[in-house]
């Protein structure tokens, strides 16, 4: 895998899976490893890329996920599914306002609001961050080439807010992407989660991959099975009794990593509907409390997750640079409500 491909390991908006290849194994085919079978059938493919696709759960036999050492047999149907549709997506420049935290000749730091999709994909061909960047930087060559995700080296979910770095030339993209690939970047998130913690800080380790039951969400797998190695460090910032504000530091950057790791340890993100956080998981049965929670959900109709800090070595000077964003309005409003609720409860 090249360093530029590290973007595909980063947090991403929720996409369906799309079939790119389909083969029906010939009747006279003797059992053959599936990586070798596909290497023989797909032009310009490599065994290593096919094996990586298998590790990611993208190769199916009769709709079942298989590993690269699976041996195909006559009559089976082999498919490869990916997270983007098998067609080119035209990037249409659109004049969409952007919150620019910093920029120079090498990169721009964007503070992405919740609800903004990062790049065009199935169902989101316009109105994305990339469409906005293509308009703002229409004179830069990197936004006028064949790259479907120009300048992009990492992603965050549609309904997660916070900092993103976008490269403004190919050299910067390569150097920054390498740091994400090698996990040497500094990334801290702020999350409001259900429940209280006995400890002040901790580490969550567990392979993260797409759920075998629902491909739109991720899950934690036992080591050695599906998914990719993932590590999240967390620290308690503020306790509200029924919910807790935590800081999360990513050591790896898997899809939905913080969201699925927090659910895995019994602390789903507040109002995260895909991972069960949009229900009252802690607290009282009083009607007044239920209304309070519903008011919080209405103020912040998304998962309570914000990419607050981002740091890396500058692609030109190699000096470490770090950027810190303010807490978004909806998130801060919910925190203020919890502060007031706790103060009233303690009186």
DAVENJO-V105101 format. One record per helix or strand. SS is the DSSP state (H for helix, E for strand). FROM is the first residue (numbers start at 1). LEN is the number of residues. If there is no record, write none. Layout:
ss:from:len
SS:FROM:LEN
SS:FROM:LEN
This chain:
ss:from:len
H:3:7
E:18:7
E:32:2
H:34:8
H:47:9
E:59:3
E:64:2
E:71:2
E:77:6
E:100:4
E:107:6
E:121:1
E:124:1
H:129:8
H:141:3
E:152:1
E:161:7
H:170:12
E:186:9
E:201:5
E:207:4
E:218:4
E:228:1
E:231:9
E:243:8
H:257:8
E:269:1
H:273:3
H:287:13
E:305:9
E:320:5
H:329:18
